[in-house]
Amino acid sequence: MNELLAQFVAEARDLLQEAGHDLLALEQAPADEPAINRLFRSVHTLKGSSGLFDAAPLTQVLHAAEDIFQAVREHGLALTPDMVDLTLQALDQVGRWIEHLDGHDALPDDAASQARVLVTELRRTFGRRTGKPLAAPVMEAAGDATVAPPDVLRWFSRQGLLAASECAARSGRIHLVSFAPPEDCFFRGEDPLHLALQIPHLLAFAIEARASWPSLGSLDPFCCTAAFHAFSSAERIELEALFRYVPDQVSILGLTAAALAGPASAPAGRSHELTTVARALLEEQLALLHEAGPREETAGRIEASARVAANALHCAGAAEAAACIERAGAQSVATLTVQPLAEAIAALLRDADDKPAAAANPATPRPTAEAGERPAPRSLRVDQEKVDMLMNLVGELVVAKNSLPFLARRAEDQYGVRDLALEIRDQYGIVDRIAQELQGAVMAIRMMPVGHVFQRLPRLVRDLSRKLGKQVDLVIEGEATEADKNVIESLFDPLLHMVRNSLDHGIETPAERLACGKPGCARVSLAARQEGDQVVIEVTDDGRGIDSDIIKRRAFERGLIDAARLSTISDDEATMLVFEAGFSTAKTVSDVSGRGVGMDVVRNAVHKAGGRIAMTSRKGVGTTVRLDLPLSMAVSRVMTVALDDRLFGIPMDLIQGTLKIQRSSVVRVGTGEAFILRDRVVPLLRLSRLLDLCPAIAGDEIAVLVVRIDGQTVGLEVAAFGDGMEVILKPLAGMLARVAGYSGTALLGDGRVLLVLDLRELIR
């Protein structure tokens, strides 16, 4: 059951997320029929799946929620914000139980008591709103009755009623069990007939068609329209245990002998629907007999038709007619002619109706139903660890592939075998193409839409805006934009903090907005798009914006900048100070913001993912925060640079260009150095000094790597430029994890380890 439970937990998480998203959409647009239909299906599917496990409290809460959403579907209930709060609370509790079920294979010990409280509150609150209580699970609501339901005369034969009455007289009470499975039960792997036949101590059993049967040509065999009824002398606790996974589909009613006295003495009848079914079956068998076919199949066709027709008549209570059909069928089999059986069936149909049966005419075409094959599922749920392992193997293949050029160079330079070197290079081209295609295929598997992160934020915006007394409209664009799963997973915390800060600091109250000539309802937008090999995420609000003067003053008070920096810092640079650790403009600390750690978390998370962050703001107009993130964190493009005999890697996305300048072009600016690039003064830093290596770089020319870090262009002096390549970046581990200035290591094709630099830490 562990594999089944793991699959249930994974599906439950998805269904709960979809349900929460649709519930918030329904709050904004109560007339959104697709949203309520999706919401009902999600909760209904989750409730049905939960019945496979010993999780009765979870099933009960989901059943109560299902009743509510069914009432909304039928336009008997309109959701209000308070009611949405309560249903979201119920879904949150279900989510916590799902996580506990995942970790412990069982619900918490207090789940039953929590479920009772939550179900009671749901039914009391929503029942009061609609003027009548919502239906409770029928197995809980049903008890004892002093009079048997009148439908028992239609369900059971006289013999069955007498047997039930006699047993009730002996034991004092029996139970009437009514089981109505949903129409789509087959698609959930359920077998309702098998479950109904397991009712212990059966006294009588009946099957009812809940709706008029269509013609056989239009009958859907995968739709369950039957209900099952039974008299049982078993104890109620036994019956509840049998139907414990489908409590909402079963009614258990206790009946005494006095309650059954009237129905047992009344003549039993048959329903019109049952007669209609029998007639339809007889007509179909008659049409089948008149169809042409190979002679060797005649005997089998006659036997099958006689058996179906006789069974239909037995079910309809026409035992004599069934015996007549059986005799006619035996005669047809003996003579290998369909005439005796066909005439007997046609005679029965003429007796039942004055006009001849339509199917008695051989020329009448039989309706046929083309049963199309159900397409096989095109998606496969794969454990994340397996995909990560595959990605690691691809990384090892990339490293092995990169060794071929070194091997070719060695064959030519060291051994002088040029032909072999050329052949190795040719094979390298083939292996490189296959490795790139394989790497692209694995990367495509790891790609996920950013909507997985965006969908968690509407709930946050709704709850937080209600708490702060603000009106906020959240607009989401570009949900289908894809990126590597590791990048997507790293997005949630930055987006969470940015949205919280936007609502707390950026968005004004409705009164303040109206006083400023703005609409009372603010707008916060989340937009995602792909630009080259980058994913761009923008969070924009139309709030009060950022006052750069306040930022500068607060940064100076907290010691983040000195007096000289205070007088020269630009407004755009001042805006970026909000990402410094410990910086906050909030006057008070609350559970929403004000501790000065949120935006610092944003910057660190984005930098850790290999991305960049930028902010623009206009006072009184609004603020936009832009995140530039790589499409993938698994494979990184780097450029190698040399310092003496050492090689280092520089992330390619930071590099603006390479150039060589004359040493005489370098000028002193304050305590540092700079050079002129396209009429701009660019600071020049010596990479050897940043790394405390101090190698001697001679010559009149300087090799400069131009990089852009946090919006600032910087030149790095290096000894020589190397090659650009794709590498699998491994973070530093153990004691080396604390070494600043390095983002990780990569293995080169010749076996050497390449240290990849973190320029943001080195230049900060």
C-alpha positions in Angstrom: 0.0 0.0 0.0 3.0 2.3 0.4 3.2 3.0 -3.4 -0.5 3.6 -3.6 -0.4 5.9 -0.6 2.5 7.8 -2.2 0.5 8.3 -5.4 -2.5 9.4 -3.4 -0.4 12.0 -1.4 1.0 13.4 -4.7 -2.4 13.6 -6.3 -3.9 15.1 -3.2 -1.4 17.9 -3.1 -2.2 18.8 -6.7 -6.0 18.6 -6.1 -5.9 20.7 -3.0 -3.8 23.4 -4.8 -6.3 23.4 -7.7 -9.2 23.5 -5.3 -7.8 26.5 -3.5 -7.1 28.3 -6.7 -10.6 27.7 -8.0 -12.2 28.7 -4.7 -10.5 32.1 -4.8 -11.5 32.5 -8.5 -15.1 31.7 -7.5 -15.0 34.3 -4.8 -14.0 36.9 -7.4 -16.6 35.7 -10.0 -19.5 33.8 -8.3 -21.1 33.1 -11.7 -18.0 31.2 -12.9 -19.5 27.9 -13.8 -16.2 26.2 -14.9 -14.6 27.2 -11.6 -17.2 25.7 -9.4 -17.3 22.5 -11.6 -13.6 22.1 -11.3 -13.7 22.8 -7.6 -16.4 20.2 -7.0 -14.6 17.6 -9.1 -11.3 18.2 -7.2 -13.0 17.7 -3.8 -15.1 14.8 -5.0 -12.1 13.0 -6.5 -10.1 13.6 -3.4 -12.9 12.3 -1.2 -13.3 9.2 -3.2 -9.6 8.4 -3.2 -9.3 8.9 0.5 -11.7 6.1 1.0 -8.9 3.6 0.0 -7.1 4.4 3.3 -8.0 4.4 7.0 -8.6 8.1 7.0 -12.3 8.5 8.0 -11.9 12.1 9.5 -10.3 13.3 6.3 -13.2 11.7 4.3 -15.8 13.3 6.5 -14.4 16.8 6.2 -14.2 16.4 2.4 -17.7 15.1 2.3 -19.0 18.2 4.1 -17.1 20.4 1.7 -18.4 18.5 -1.2 -22.0 19.1 0.0 -21.3 22.8 0.2 -19.9 23.0 -3.3 -22.7 20.9 -4.7 -25.1 23.4 -3.2 -23.2 26.2 -4.9 -23.4 24.3 -8.2 -27.1 24.0 -7.9 -27.4 27.8 -7.1 -28.8 27.1 -3.7 -25.9 28.8 -2.0 -23.8 32.0 -2.7 -20.4 32.1 -1.1 -19.4 35.1 1.0 -15.8 36.0 2.0 -16.5 34.7 5.5 -17.7 31.4 4.1 -14.6 31.2 1.8 -12.5 31.7 4.9 -14.1 28.7 6.5 -13.8 26.4 3.5 -10.2 27.4 3.0 -9.6 26.5 6.7 -11.1 23.1 6.0 -8.9 22.6 2.9 -5.8 23.7 5.0 -6.6 21.2 7.6 -7.0 18.5 5.0 -3.6 19.6 3.6 -2.0 19.2 7.0 -3.5 15.7 7.4 -2.2 14.7 4.0 1.4 15.7 5.0 1.0 13.8 8.3 -0.3 10.8 6.3 2.8 11.0 4.0 5.2 11.0 6.9 3.5 8.6 9.3 1.2 6.4 7.2 -1.7 7.5 9.5 -3.6 10.5 10.5 -2.8 12.3 13.8 -4.5 11.0 17.0 -6.7 14.1 17.4 -7.9 14.0 13.7 -11.3 12.5 14.6 -12.0 15.2 17.2 -10.8 18.0 14.9 -13.0 16.6 12.1 -16.1 16.6 14.2 -15.6 20.2 15.2 -14.8 21.3 11.6 -17.7 19.3 10.1 -20.1 20.7 12.7 -19.0 24.2 12.0 -19.3 23.8 8.2 -22.8 22.3 8.4 -24.0 24.8 11.0 -22.6 27.9 9.2 -23.7 26.9 5.7 -27.0 25.4 6.8 -27.8 28.7 8.5 -27.0 30.7 5.4 -29.3 28.5 3.2 -32.2 28.3 5.6 -31.9 24.5 5.9 -29.1 22.2 7.0 -27.0 20.6 4.4 -27.4 16.8 4.0 -25.3 14.9 6.4 -23.7 11.6 5.4 -26.6 9.3 5.0 -25.0 6.5 7.0 -24.8 8.9 10.0 -28.3 10.3 9.5 -30.2 7.1 9.0 -31.6 5.4 12.1 -34.8 3.5 12.9 -38.2 3.9 11.2 -41.6 2.9 12.5 -42.9 2.5 8.9 -41.1 0.9 6.0 -40.6 3.2 3.0 -43.3 2.7 0.3 -40.6 2.0 -2.3 -39.9 -1.5 -0.7 -43.1 -2.7 -2.6 -41.3 -1.8 -5.8 -37.9 -3.1 -4.9 -38.7 -6.5 -3.4 -40.9 -9.5 -4.2 -43.6 -10.6 -1.8 -41.4 -13.6 -0.8 -38.6 -11.2 0.1 -40.8 -9.0 2.2 -42.3 -12.0 4.0 -38.8 -13.3 4.8 -37.7 -9.9 6.1 -40.9 -9.6 8.2 -40.4 -13.1 9.7 -36.8 -12.4 10.6 -37.7 -9.1 12.2 -40.3 -10.8 14.3 -37.7 -13.3 15.6 -34.8 -10.9 16.2 -36.7 -7.7 16.9 -35.1 -5.6 14.1 -33.6 -5.9 10.7 -31.9 -3.3 8.5 -32.8 -1.9 5.1 -29.7 -1.1 3.2 -29.9 1.3 0.2 -26.6 1.7 -1.8 -26.5 4.3 -4.6 -23.0 4.5 -6.2 -22.1 7.5 -8.3 -22.3 7.3 -12.1 -18.5 7.5 -12.5 -17.6 4.8 -9.9 -16.1 2.5 -12.6 -13.5 5.1 -13.4 -12.3 5.0 -9.8 -11.8 1.3 -9.9 -14.9 0.5 -7.8 -17.2 -2.6 -8.2 -20.5 -1.6 -6.6 -22.2 -4.9 -7.3 -19.4 -6.9 -5.7 -19.6 -4.6 -2.7 -23.4 -4.9 -2.4 -23.2 -8.7 -2.6 -20.9 -8.7 0.4 -23.7 -7.5 2.7 -23.8 -10.0 5.5 -26.9 -12.1 6.4 -28.8 -11.2 3.3 -32.6 -11.8 3.5 -33.6 -10.1 0.2 -31.7 -8.3 -2.6 -32.9 -6.0 -5.4 -31.4 -3.9 -8.1 -33.1 -0.7 -9.2 -32.6 1.4 -12.3 -32.4 5.0 -11.0 -33.4 6.4 -14.4 -35.2 5.2 -17.5 -32.9 3.0 -19.5 -32.0 4.2 -23.0 -32.0 2.0 -26.0 -29.1 -0.4 -26.1 -27.6 1.4 -29.0 -27.1 4.6 -26.9 -26.4 2.9 -23.6 -23.1 3.9 -22.0 -21.7 0.7 -20.3 -19.3 2.8 -18.3 -22.0 4.8 -16.5 -23.5 3.2 -13.4 -27.2 4.0 -13.2 -28.2 1.2 -10.8 -29.0 1.3 -7.1 -28.9 -1.7 -4.8 -31.3 -2.5 -1.9 -31.2 -5.3 0.6 -32.7 -6.6 3.8 -30.1 -7.8 6.3 -30.3 -9.3 9.7 -26.7 -8.1 10.5 -25.9 -5.6 13.2 -25.6 -2.0 12.1 -21.9 -1.9 13.1 -21.1 -4.7 10.6 -22.9 -2.9 7.8 -21.1 0.4 8.6 -17.8 -1.4 8.5 -18.6 -2.8 5.1 -19.5 0.6 3.6 -16.9 2.6 5.6 -15.2 3.9 2.5 -18.4 5.1 0.8 -20.5 6.4 3.7 -22.1 9.1 1.6 -23.6 6.6 -0.8 -25.3 4.3 1.7 -28.5 4.6 3.9 -29.0 2.1 6.7 -32.5 2.0 8.1 -33.6 -0.1 11.1 -37.1 -1.8 10.7 -39.2 -3.8 13.1 -41.7 -6.5 12.3 -44.5 -3.9 12.8 -42.9 -1.6 10.3 -42.9 -4.4 7.7 -46.4 -5.7 8.5 -48.1 -3.5 5.8 -45.7 -4.1 2.9 -45.4 -7.8 3.6 -49.2 -8.3 3.4 -49.5 -6.2 0.2 -49.2 -7.7 -3.3 -45.7 -7.1 -4.7 -45.4 -5.4 -8.1 -42.9 -4.7 -10.7 -41.7 -1.3 -11.9 -42.5 0.1 -15.3 -38.8 0.6 -15.9 -38.1 -3.1 -15.4 -40.8 -4.1 -18.0 -39.3 -1.6 -20.4 -35.9 -3.2 -20.0 -37.2 -6.7 -20.5 -39.0 -5.6 -23.7 -35.9 -3.9 -25.0 -33.8 -7.0 -24.4 -36.4 -9.2 -26.2 -36.4 -6.9 -29.2 -32.6 -6.9 -29.4 -32.5 -10.7 -29.3 -35.1 -10.9 -32.0 -33.0 -8.6 -34.2 -29.9 -10.6 -33.5 -31.5 -13.8 -34.6 -32.5 -12.3 -37.9 -29.0 -11.1 -38.7 -27.1 -13.1 -41.3 -24.0 -14.9 -40.2 -21.8 -18.0 -40.7 -23.7 -21.2 -40.2 -21.1 -22.5 -37.7 -22.1 -19.6 -35.4 -25.8 -20.3 -35.5 -26.0 -22.6 -32.5 -24.0 -20.2 -30.3 -26.1 -17.3 -31.4 -29.3 -19.2 -30.6 -28.1 -20.3 -27.2 -27.0 -16.8 -26.3 -30.3 -15.2 -27.4 -32.4 -17.8 -25.6 -30.4 -17.3 -22.4 -30.6 -13.5 -22.4 -34.4 -13.5 -23.2 -35.2 -16.1 -20.5 -33.2 -14.2 -17.9 -35.0 -11.0 -18.8 -38.3 -12.7 -18.4 -37.3 -14.3 -15.1 -36.2 -10.8 -13.8 -39.6 -9.4 -14.9 -41.5 -12.1 -12.9 -42.8 -14.0 -16.1 -41.6 -17.5 -15.2 -44.0 -19.2 -17.6 -43.0 -17.1 -20.5 -39.3 -17.7 -19.6 -39.9 -21.5 -19.7 -41.6 -21.1 -23.1 -38.5 -19.3 -24.5 -36.2 -22.0 -23.1 -38.2 -24.8 -24.8 -38.2 -22.8 -28.1 -34.5 -22.2 -27.8 -33.8 -25.9 -27.3 -35.9 -26.7 -30.4 -33.9 -24.1 -32.5 -30.6 -25.5 -31.3 -31.7 -29.1 -32.2 -32.7 -28.0 -35.7 -30.1 -25.3 -36.2 -32.8 -22.9 -37.3 -33.7 -19.6 -35.6 -37.3 -19.9 -36.6 -38.8 -21.5 -33.4 -37.1 -19.1 -31.0 -37.8 -16.0 -33.1 -41.5 -16.9 -33.4 -41.7 -17.5 -29.6 -40.1 -14.1 -28.9 -42.2 -12.3 -31.5 -45.4 -13.9 -30.0 -44.5 -12.6 -26.5 -44.0 -9.1 -27.9 -47.3 -9.2 -29.8 -49.1 -10.3 -26.6 -47.5 -7.4 -24.7 -48.4 -4.8 -27.3 -51.1 -4.9 -30.0 -48.7 -3.5 -32.7 -45.9 -5.7 -33.9 -42.5 -5.2 -32.4 -40.2 -3.0 -34.4 -37.4 -5.4 -34.1 -39.5 -8.3 -35.5 -39.0 -6.9 -39.0 -35.7 -8.2 -40.3 -35.3 -5.1 -42.4 -35.2 -2.8 -39.4 -31.6 -1.8 -39.0 -30.0 -2.4 -35.6 -28.5 0.6 -33.9 -24.8 0.2 -33.5 -22.5 2.0 -31.2 -18.9 2.4 -32.3 -16.9 1.8 -29.2 -13.8 3.9 -29.6 -10.6 2.9 -27.9 -9.7 5.0 -24.9 -6.4 6.7 -25.5 -3.5 5.7 -23.4 -2.3 8.3 -20.9 0.4 10.5 -22.3 1.8 11.7 -19.0 3.9 9.7 -16.5 4.5 10.6 -12.9 8.2 10.1 -12.1 10.0 10.5 -8.8 12.2 13.6 -8.7 15.2 11.7 -7.5 15.2 9.6 -10.7 15.2 12.7 -12.9 18.0 14.2 -10.8 20.0 11.0 -11.1 19.5 11.1 -14.9 20.7 14.7 -14.9 23.8 13.7 -13.0 24.6 11.0 -15.5 24.2 13.5 -18.3 26.7 15.7 -16.4 29.2 12.9 -16.3 28.7 12.3 -20.0 29.4 16.0 -20.7 32.6 15.8 -18.6 33.7 12.6 -20.5 32.9 14.2 -23.8 35.0 17.3 -23.0 38.0 15.0 -22.5 38.1 14.1 -26.2 39.7 17.4 -27.5 42.4 17.0 -24.8 43.0 13.4 -26.0 43.2 14.5 -29.6 45.7 17.3 -28.7 47.8 14.8 -26.8 47.8 12.3 -29.7 49.0 15.0 -32.1 51.5 16.9 -29.9 52.9 14.1 -27.7 52.8 11.1 -30.0 52.7 12.8 -33.4 49.8 10.7 -34.7 47.9 13.4 -36.6 45.5 11.0 -38.4 44.3 9.6 -35.0 43.9 13.1 -33.7 41.7 14.0 -36.6 39.6 10.9 -36.2 39.1 11.6 -32.4 38.0 15.1 -33.3 35.5 13.7 -35.8 34.1 11.3 -33.2 34.0 14.1 -30.7 31.6 16.0 -33.0 29.3 13.0 -33.1 29.4 12.5 -29.4 29.0 16.2 -28.7 25.8 16.3 -30.9 24.3 13.3 -29.1 25.2 14.6 -25.7 23.6 18.0 -26.4 20.4 16.4 -27.7 20.3 14.1 -24.6 21.0 17.0 -22.3 18.2 19.0 -24.0 15.8 16.1 -23.6 16.6 15.7 -19.9 16.3 19.5 -19.4 12.9 19.4 -21.1 11.8 16.8 -18.5 12.9 19.1 -15.7 11.1 22.1 -17.1 8.1 23.4 -15.1 5.8 26.3 -15.7 6.1 29.2 -13.2 2.4 28.9 -12.6 3.2 26.2 -10.0 4.6 29.1 -7.9 2.2 31.8 -9.0 -0.8 29.7 -8.0 0.2 29.8 -4.3 0.1 33.6 -4.2 -3.6 34.5 -4.7 -4.4 32.9 -1.3 -1.7 35.0 0.3 -2.9 38.2 -1.3 -6.5 37.5 -0.4 -5.7 36.7 3.3 -3.2 39.5 3.8 -5.3 42.2 2.1 -8.2 41.3 4.3 -6.0 41.4 7.4 -4.6 44.8 6.4 -7.9 46.3 5.4 -6.8 46.9 1.8 -8.4 46.1 -1.5 -6.0 44.4 -3.9 -6.6 42.9 -7.4 -3.9 40.4 -8.2 -3.2 40.0 -12.0 -1.0 37.0 -13.2 0.5 36.8 -16.6 2.8 34.3 -18.3 2.0 31.3 -16.1 3.0 29.0 -18.9 6.6 30.3 -19.0 8.9 27.4 -18.2 12.1 27.0 -16.3 14.1 24.3 -14.6 12.4 22.8 -11.6 15.2 24.0 -9.3 14.8 27.6 -10.5 11.0 27.3 -10.0 11.5 26.0 -6.5 13.8 28.8 -5.6 11.3 31.4 -6.7 8.7 31.0 -4.0 10.5 32.6 -1.1 11.6 35.7 -3.1 8.1 36.2 -4.5 6.5 35.6 -1.1 8.6 38.4 0.5 8.1 40.8 -2.4 4.4 40.4 -2.4 4.2 40.8 1.4 6.3 43.9 1.2 4.2 45.3 -1.6 1.0 44.8 0.3 2.3 46.1 3.6 4.5 49.0 2.5 3.6 49.8 -1.1 -0.2 49.6 -1.3 -2.2 52.3 0.4 -5.6 51.9 2.2 -8.7 52.5 0.1 -9.2 55.9 1.8 -5.6 57.0 1.1 -5.9 55.9 -2.6 -9.1 57.8 -3.1 -7.6 60.9 -1.6 -4.7 60.6 -4.1 -7.1 60.3 -7.0 -6.4 56.5 -7.4 -9.0 53.7 -7.6 -9.8 52.3 -4.2 -8.8 48.8 -5.3 -5.0 48.5 -5.9 -3.4 46.4 -8.5 -0.5 44.0 -8.1 0.7 42.1 -11.1 3.0 39.1 -11.5 4.4 38.7 -15.0 6.8 36.0 -16.4 8.4 35.8 -19.7 11.4 34.3 -21.4 14.2 36.5 -22.8 16.9 34.4 -24.4 18.3 32.0 -21.9 16.8 33.9 -19.0 13.4 33.8 -17.2 12.3 37.3 -16.3 9.8 37.7 -13.4 8.4 41.1 -12.6 6.3 42.1 -9.5 4.6 45.5 -10.1 2.2 47.5 -7.9 0.6 50.9 -8.3 1.1 51.9 -4.7 2.9 54.8 -3.1 6.3 54.0 -4.5 9.6 54.4 -2.7 10.9 57.8 -1.4 14.6 57.7 -2.1 15.3 60.5 0.4 13.8 58.3 3.2 15.8 55.4 2.0 19.1 57.4 2.1 18.4 58.8 5.5 17.4 55.4 7.0 20.5 53.7 5.5 22.8 56.4 6.9 21.1 56.0 10.4 21.7 52.3 10.3 25.3 52.6 9.2 24.8 51.1 5.8 26.4 54.1 4.0 28.7 56.8 5.3 28.4 60.6 4.9 30.4 60.7 1.7 28.3 58.0 0.1 25.1 59.7 1.3 26.0 62.9 -0.7 26.9 61.1 -3.9 24.5 58.1 -4.1 21.9 58.3 -6.9 18.2 57.6 -6.4 18.3 54.3 -8.3 21.3 53.1 -6.2 19.4 54.2 -3.1 16.4 52.2 -4.1 18.6 49.0 -4.2 19.6 49.6 -0.5 16.3 48.0 0.5 17.9 44.6 -0.3 20.6 45.1 2.4 20.4 43.0 5.5 18.7 44.7 8.4 17.2 47.5 6.3 13.6 48.4 6.9 11.4 51.5 6.6 8.6 50.1 8.8 7.9 52.1 11.9 6.7 49.1 13.8 7.4 45.4 13.6 4.5 43.1 12.9 3.9 39.5 11.8 3.8 40.8 8.2 7.0 42.8 7.9 9.3 45.3 9.6 12.3 43.1 10.7 14.5 44.0 7.8 15.2 40.4 6.7 12.6 39.9 3.9 14.3 41.7 1.0 17.7 40.5 2.0 16.3 36.9 1.7 15.1 37.9 -1.8 18.5 39.0 -2.9 20.3 36.0 -1.5 17.9 33.5 -3.0 18.1 35.1 -6.4 21.9 35.3 -6.3 22.1 31.7 -5.1 20.0 30.7 -8.2 22.5 32.5 -10.4 20.1 35.4 -11.1 20.0 39.2 -10.9 17.6 41.5 -9.2 16.7 45.1 -10.0 14.1 47.6 -8.7 12.6 50.7 -10.2 10.2 53.0 -8.3 8.4 56.3 -8.8 7.1 58.1 -5.7 3.3 58.0 -5.8 3.1 55.9 -8.9 4.3 52.4 -7.9 7.2 50.0 -7.8 8.5 47.2 -10.1 11.0 44.5 -9.0 12.6 42.5 -11.7 14.2 39.1 -11.3 16.4 37.7 -14.1 17.0 34.0 -13.6 18.7 31.3 -15.7 16.6 28.8 -17.4 18.5 26.0 -15.7 20.7 25.7 -12.6 21.9 22.2 -13.6 24.1 23.2 -16.5 26.1 26.4 -16.4 28.0 28.2 -19.1 31.3 29.6 -18.0 34.3 31.3 -19.5 37.7 30.3 -18.3 40.3 33.0 -17.4 44.0 32.4 -16.5 46.0 33.9 -13.6 49.5 32.7 -14.0 49.2 28.9 -14.2 45.7 28.8 -12.6 42.4 28.6 -14.4 39.1 30.1 -13.0 35.6 30.1 -14.3 33.4 33.2 -14.7 29.6 32.8 -15.2 28.9 33.7 -18.8 25.7 35.6 -18.0 27.7 38.2 -16.2 30.2 38.8 -19.0 29.6 41.9 -21.2 32.7 41.5 -23.3 36.5 41.1 -23.5 39.1 43.6 -24.6 42.7 44.5 -24.3 43.8 48.0 -23.4 47.1 49.7 -23.0 48.4 49.9 -19.5 48.9 53.6 -20.0 45.1 54.0 -20.5 44.5 53.1 -16.9 44.0 56.2 -14.7 43.7 56.7 -11.0 40.3 57.7 -9.6 40.4 58.3 -5.9 41.9 55.1 -4.3 41.1 52.9 -7.3 41.7 52.6 -11.0 39.5 53.0 -14.0 39.5 53.2 -17.8 37.3 54.7 -20.5 35.0 52.4 -22.4 32.6 53.9 -25.0 32.8 57.3 -23.3 32.0 55.8 -19.9 34.3 55.5 -16.9 34.6 51.9 -15.9 36.2 50.8 -12.6 39.1 48.4 -13.1 39.8 45.7 -10.5 42.7 43.2 -10.5 41.3 39.7 -10.1 44.7 38.6 -8.7 44.3 41.1 -5.8 40.6 40.0 -5.2 41.9 36.4 -4.8 45.0 37.4 -2.8 47.2 35.7 -5.4 49.2 38.7 -6.7 50.8 37.1 -9.7 53.1 39.2 -11.8 51.4 40.4 -15.1 54.0 42.0 -17.3 53.6 43.8 -20.6 52.2 47.0 -21.9 48.8 45.4 -22.7 46.2 44.4 -20.2 43.5 41.7 -20.8 40.2 43.0 -19.3 37.0 41.0 -18.8 34.1 43.4 -18.7 31.3 42.2 -16.4 28.0 43.7 -15.1 27.1 43.0 -11.5 23.9 44.4 -9.9 23.6 47.1 -12.6 27.2 48.2 -12.3 29.8 47.7 -15.1 33.2 46.6 -13.9 36.5 45.6 -15.6 38.6 42.7 -14.3 42.2 42.4 -15.2 43.2 38.8 -16.0 46.3 37.2 -17.5 44.6 35.6 -20.4 41.2 34.6 -21.8 40.2 30.9 -22.0 37.4 29.0 -23.7 33.7 29.1 -23.1 32.1 25.8 -22.1 29.1 24.2 -20.5 29.9 22.6 -17.1 28.0 20.9 -14.4 28.5 23.1 -11.4 28.9 21.4 -8.0 28.6 23.6 -4.9 31.4 23.5 -2.4 30.7 21.1 0.5 32.1 20.4 3.9 34.6 22.8 5.4 34.9 24.5 1.9 31.3 25.5 1.9 32.1 28.6 4.1 34.8 29.9 1.7 33.6 33.1 0.3 34.0 34.1 -3.4 33.4 30.7 -5.0 30.1 29.5 -6.3 31.3 25.9 -6.9 33.5 23.6 -8.9 33.4 21.9 -12.2 35.5 19.0 -13.7 37.4 19.8 -16.9 37.9 17.3 -19.7 41.6 16.8 -18.8 40.7 15.9 -15.2 41.5 19.2 -13.6 39.1 20.9 -11.2 37.9 24.4 -12.2 37.0 26.8 -9.5 34.0 29.0 -10.5 34.0 32.4 -9.0 31.2 34.3 -7.3 32.0 37.8 -8.4 29.2 39.4 -6.4 30.9 38.3 -3.2 34.4 39.1 -4.4 33.5 42.7 -5.5 31.0 43.5 -2.7 
